[in-house]
Amino acid sequence: MSENLLFNTALNRAMALCAGREICSYDINRKLISRGLKDDEASKILNILIQDKFIDDERYALAFVKDKFRNNKWGRIKIGSALKMKRIPEEMIRNAMESINDEEYNNLLKSILAKQKKTIKAKNQFDLKGKLLRHCLAKGFESHLVYDLLNETEE
């Protein structure tokens, strides 16, 4: 009886959590196991949540990409790495990444470079470029795009 009660309580909590925000199957599974459920019970709950559309990893990936790009101003590399850590399949990541507009992406990178350039104290142009490059790489932008923009602004 108490195991059935634990299962139902965990299912209701998971449904409430999924109804409040997008969450991936990996996160829910970790949460369920950390609450003391066995692997097979956690899998049953996960299957119920997926079947009832509380969890959809593809929908999660799209929302994650949109949020991290617009709000956190992350580049594709950092977003992709974060999704891989959440065990999202490679094809879903690729499809979600296609939702980023290339022009919007380049404009964001330009604005990050311009904003950061104002705050950096550098000894010379070479030092400045290095610091800007490291900043953009840490934000997850592709090095070739950053190089191109840094060389473009130099000319």
For each residue, the residues with C-beta under 8 A, 3 or more apart:
1: 4 5
2: 5 6
3: 6 7
4: 1 7 8
5: 1 2 8 9
6: 2 3 9 10 36 37
7: 3 4 10 11 37 41 44 45
8: 4 5 11 12
9: 5 6 12 13
10: 6 7 13 14 32 35 37 41 45
11: 7 8 14 15 45 48
12: 8 9 15 16
13: 9 10 16 17 35
14: 10 11 17 18 28 31 32 45 49 54
15: 11 12 18 19 49 52 54
16: 12 13 19 20
17: 13 14 20 21 23 28 31
18: 14 15 21 23 28 49 54 55
19: 15 16 54
20: 16 17
21: 17 18
22: 59 60 63 64
23: 17 18 27 28 55 60
24: 27 28 55 57 60 61 86 87 88
25: 28 29 46 49 50 55 57 87
26: 29 30 86 87 88
27: 23 24 30 31 86
28: 14 17 18 23 24 25 31 32 45 46 49 55
29: 25 26 32 33 42 43 46
30: 26 27 33 34
31: 14 17 27 28 34 35
32: 10 14 28 29 35 37 41 42 45 46
33: 29 30 36 37 39 42
34: 30 31
35: 10 13 31 32
36: 6 33
37: 6 7 10 32 33 41 42 45
38: 41 42
39: 33 42 43
40: 43 44
41: 7 10 32 37 38 44 45
42: 29 32 33 37 38 39 45 46
43: 29 39 40 46 47
44: 7 40 41 47 48
45: 7 10 11 14 28 32 37 41 42 48 49
46: 25 28 29 32 42 43 49 50 55
47: 43 44 50 51
48: 11 44 45 51 52
49: 14 15 18 25 28 45 46 52 54 55
50: 25 46 47 53 54 55 56
51: 47 48
52: 15 48 49
53: 50 56
54: 14 15 18 19 49 50
55: 18 23 24 25 28 46 49 50 60
56: 50 53 59 60
57: 24 25 60 61 88 89 92
58: 61 62 92 95 96
59: 22 56 62 63
60: 22 23 24 55 56 57 63 64 86 88
61: 24 57 58 64 65 83 88 92 93 95 96
62: 58 59 65 66 95 96 99
63: 22 59 60 66 67
64: 22 60 61 67 68 79 82 83 86 96
65: 61 62 68 69 79 83 96 97 99 100
66: 62 63 69 70 99
67: 63 64 70 71 72
68: 64 65 71 72 74 78 79 82
69: 65 66 72 73 74 79 100 105 108
70: 66 67 73
71: 67 68
72: 67 68 69
73: 69 70 108 112 139
74: 68 69 78 79 82 139 140
75: 78 79 105 109 136 139 140 141 142
76: 79 80 97 100 105 140 141 142
77: 80 81 140 141 142
78: 68 74 75 81 82 139 140
79: 64 65 68 69 74 75 76 82 83 97 140
80: 76 77 83 84 93 97 140
81: 77 78 84 85 140
82: 64 68 74 78 79 85 86
83: 61 64 65 79 80 86 88 92 93 96
84: 80 81 87 88 90 93
85: 81 82
86: 24 26 27 60 64 82 83
87: 24 25 26 84
88: 24 26 57 60 61 83 84 92 93
89: 57 92 93
90: 84 93 94
91: 94 95
92: 57 58 61 83 88 89 95 96
93: 61 80 83 84 88 89 90 96 97
94: 90 91 97 98
95: 58 61 62 91 92 98 99
96: 58 61 62 64 65 83 92 93 99
97: 65 76 79 80 93 94 100
98: 94 95
99: 62 65 66 95 96
100: 65 69 76 97 104 105
101: 104 105
102: 105 106
103: 106 107
104: 100 101 107 108
105: 69 75 76 100 101 102 108 109
106: 102 103 109 110 145 149
107: 103 104 110 111
108: 69 73 104 105 111 112
109: 75 105 106 112 113 136 141 145 146 149
110: 106 107 113 114 149
111: 107 108 114 115
112: 73 108 109 115 116 135 136 139 141
113: 109 110 116 117 132 136 146 149 150 153
114: 110 111 117 118
115: 111 112 118 119
116: 112 113 119 120 131 132 135 136
117: 113 114 120 128 132
118: 114 115
119: 115 116
120: 116 117 128 131 132
121:
122: 125 127 128 131
123: 127
124: 127 128
125: 122 128 129 154
126: 129 130
127: 122 123 124 130 131
128: 117 120 122 124 125 131 132
129: 125 126 132 133 150 154
130: 126 127 133 134
131: 116 120 122 127 128 134 135
132: 113 116 117 120 128 129 135 136 146 150
133: 129 130 136 137 143 146 147 150
134: 130 131 137 138
135: 112 116 131 132 138 139
136: 75 109 112 113 116 132 133 139 141 146
137: 133 134 140 141 143 146
138: 134 135
139: 73 74 75 78 112 135 136
140: 74 75 76 77 78 79 80 81 137
141: 75 76 77 109 112 136 137 145 146
142: 75 76 77 145 146
143: 133 137 146 147
144: 147 148
145: 106 109 141 142 148 149
146: 109 113 132 133 136 137 141 142 143 149 150
147: 133 143 144 150 151
148: 144 145 151 152
149: 106 109 110 113 145 146 152 153
150: 113 129 132 133 146 147 153 154
151: 147 148 154 155
152: 148 149 155
153: 113 149 150
154: 125 129 150 151
155: 151 152
